[in-house]
Amino acid sequence: MDTLLAVKARGITKSFGDVVALDGIDLNVTQGQIHGLVGPNGAGKTTLLGLLLGLAVADSGQLEILGTPVGRGLATPDGVAGFVDGPGLYPSLTARQNLAALAALRGRDVRTSGIDEVLEQVGLTDVADDRARGFSLGMRQRLGLAAALLTKPRLLVLDEPANGLDPAGKKHVHGVLTRLAADGTSVVLSSHRMDDLEALCSDVTILATGRVVFSGPLSKLAAEDRELDYRLRTSDPQAARLLAADTAGIQVVDDAGARHDAEVLVVRALMPALDELVVRVVDADIALRELAPVGSSLEAAFLALTEQQEAGR
C-alpha cells in the first residue's frame, strides 16, 4: 500500500525554541488524491506544508515524499511544487515574465517551457502581459498556481489557493485541481473555507495544537458520533414534527430560517436517530423532499474536535 502514497509521515515533530509546532504527526496522502489540511491558527498547518515543500526540516520522525525518504537538508523534493503564505512574485514583471523567470531559474528553455499552456489553465491568458503589481489577491493566487504547474509536479502543495477568488475564479481553480487529481497528481491544500474542502477533498486531516485530531475520509465526519442540525422538507410538516418529537434521540429545533418556510423542519440528532426518523416519515406516507445538514458537517466536526483538543491541553 505504501507504494500508492504520495506522502507518508510518521511521528513528525518540529519545534521553534520552546514552541512545539508539530507533535508526533502521522499523515498519509494517496496518489491522485486531493487531501485537505485544516486547523485553527497556530495548529501547525503552515509548518507541515513547509516540510512538504522542503522549506523546513523535521526535528524527528520519518517523512517520505513520492516514495523517497526526505533527508535533513533544506531542498525541494523532486516532483513537488506549490506555495505557502502566498506565492512569491516579481511585481514589476508581467505574468508571462514571472513564469519565464522561474523557468530560466530552473534551467529550462523558456520557448518550450509551457508558459502559455499554464496561463490558459488558470485563466490568466487575457492578462498575461499585465504587470503583477496590479493583480488582485485572487489573480496573484492563480499566477502562483500557474508557477507551480509549470514544473508539472506529481505533488502539489497549496496554502489557501482559493483566497481572494470570486465565484467564477474559484470554480475555475476547482476545475484545475480536480483535473490534475484525475490525471494522477496528488494535491495537499490548506484552507479556512470548509465549502472548498468539502467540494474538492476526498480525505481531510484536522490539526489542533500541533497534533492530528482526525485524519480520514470526509464521510467519516458525517456525524455518526456527534449531533448535527438537519433540514427536513416534507409534504406534511406538521405530521413530520409530531413524528420527530416522538422519536428517541431527536430534538426539534426552533430555527428562525425555517419559520419562513412552512415545509421545513429543523432537527438535531445523531445519525442513527435521524435514520429512524426518516423510516417513520416514509412509513407514514409523508413525502421527504429534502434532507441536508444545516451548514457544513466538516465545520461542525472541526469545531467539536479542535475545541475538545484545546480543552484537553
Steps between C-alpha positions, in 0.01 A plus 500: 500500500786738577594507131168681441581777746618838377570604860576273793583669830556321828562666836602836356598761757613857451571768759602864481670572829251414774208491257401151382353549153457131412470228761515144364321557169398203287372568150411293194420659165401259226621556146244679285312625806409852610571501873378788714690642796297702748554642846479820701774761483811364670401137448812420294359502146755741354787316666383168356459647152849646529641155577332357189650778287849460645493843666561352844634178649331287765670459836406133513283244327496354151374670186474346154388702200420324172666187635830672592610556861556869576842579640610762753591772251287784365405412144184476294433130439493396135152509354361740764381857446272750668500796736450593864379838628423612145712471185818702463477722192700776334253793506679694225483206257200385301333167564679351199836647608459362851454151361787544255730606786401190695563277198842659450592451868423132455721483191213442260465634145246780531376440145393142581417531870120502461439854627202565273352164592502561876375857460204360311448229763455755778304749288760777476557507123328838463729665758819313413679823408374708793737576788442295815495811722153578369362153564230437757559246777308238306699562182827470694381168639424378149839613375662315791309189397621547141859524626457172687343329198790612281714225657236232431505382862392159625425655840346846521504676839277807529424739785156664466493475118146642479582804714364815336330322212158605379246220438599462136870492586442247776304276265784523246769409756287216636476363148877521453569312824236236431644430156853480638393242758314302234825490300691363800644812666472501879387825662534612860321824572418699809197723522279674750215462251316185601287510185815488285630197689167319481475570129853386416638255754452129541698492825574765760739537792401724790779645715472661841789611723749325273327161511274304268150481647347338191627360172294306253215516249255787522221243525626407847422855612133454410416513870440138590641585842402869535172687476430730208205710392313377192239657274203279412264619228187287482151502352345508849720702739254486790482122493880481456546725802280269713699197385830677577384595849403136561830351373768422758819701452334770286481862617278737304684830454312830488692636200438860392573421136262206498211708631487682167454169316199303614630178345834500688565331833838530674606220736815425698607136518764234473498308172327182634212705645470694174483174306216383726310824441535466123361146517201618705432791265502271195285237675245775572472569124651847544709611203858585602612769258828610657737378770822696546728625778448859611836652417817298446544158661876548468480832683293345780749215538793740480364716781415202718838328455718809535311633800531159664877499433541853636306410814719196560836678472 
